[in-house]
Structures are given as structure tokens and as C-alpha cells.
Amino acid sequence: GTAVGPAGTAYDLTASLVESAPPGRTIRAVSFQVLSVAERTELDVVGPRVLAMARSYGRMWGGKRLKGADLEARLAFVEDNAGRLPGGGDLYAWSADQKRTEDGLKDLWVGALEELGGLGYAIAGLGGALDNATRARTKAAIYAATAALADAVPVDVADMYSAEAYLNLADSFKAQRGEGFATHPKLSFGDRTHQWDFAEQIGLACAEVAPEAAAEALQGDSAAIGFF
């Protein structure tokens, strides 16, 4: 969000790796002495290539082709259920303890991702061009569904225990981000080391809406902020 000078302007930059819990301790810092402003941003250069790849590779939308009446049904479901997707089933309603102990976590998680991928397929126009109103609804559904799913899935240890149980948990790594997924008892070793199985289905949806979402988020749009 910081403005920079014209192309060729040079800056010094320091990048730091900071511990998240407890916050504040710098683990390592690297200084770049000459950082020059380029004519185009990296996103401007790489973004179209990523988008072209995502549109051509079915795994980037989970193989879910939503269009016509099927798309309308999904949009209505998301709108009527606070961003929830039908593929996620009980995952949205599980307690923190259930997210650690119930079977079927992967199937529900991936099921929701595939539904979200289908919205990406639709907004990319792969099932046919959308009129302006339907495109706006589809983008809003992607924002809401992404935020709702991110709130529902267990990524950190704190996502998998009640507040009291987490406080009493004797685990020196429990505050590390992603530790819940990395050690989840209901996910196999293969699942925990192949994280793309839990992400690639929304590649197209994210690539399609991210530029608009970034611009809207900078303007304070709460739905766009929730998407990120």
C-alpha cells in the first residue's frame, strides 16, 4: 500500500522473519541495498501467465464445471447459508474438538474446495460468458465462501481445542502457525505433506478475482478483506 517513485528509483529494504508467538522476536533479517522500481510489477508480468495456466488445468478448479442452473443453485446456496458450500457438510458446524476427532475431515474439506473451484470455473467464463449481474454474484460468492471455509478448517492447534483445553495443553509448539494441520491425527502423513491437495482446487477462483479483490480491499471493502 506504499507509493513508490518512478521506474529506476532505488530504495534500501530490510526483510525480517519475526516469531509470531510470542510476537516480536526477530529470528533473521536480510537487507537489500539496492532495490529498483521496475516499469511493471511482478504481478503484472506473472499474473496473466498464472491465469492462463489455471484456466487450462482442471485441477485448478477441482474438475467442477458449474454453469447454468447448477451455478444458480450454488449461488443461491452460498447466499442463503452465510458463505457455506454444500460440499463442506458438517465441517462448518463442528466444534473445535470435533475438528480434531471426527472422521471424514479430508472428504468434507476437499468437497468444499471443489465446490469453490466450480465457482472459479464459472467466473472464468469456461462454461460460457456470464452477464454482469451473475458475474457480480459469483465474485461475491467466492469472497464469502473463501472466508467461511477458512474459518471452518483446522489449520492451527487452537482451531482443534476448546479455549480451556488449549490453555492446558502441554505442547511447546502449539502456538506455531500451521501446527494443527501438520500434526492432525485424522490426516495421513501423505495428506499433511501434500498440502496442495487442500489448495489447488481454488487456484483458478483466486487467480480470477484476486486483482479486483486487492483493489477493493485497499478501499476498505469488508467482503474483499475477508477473502484475503
Disulfide bonds with the S-S distance in Angstrom:
none
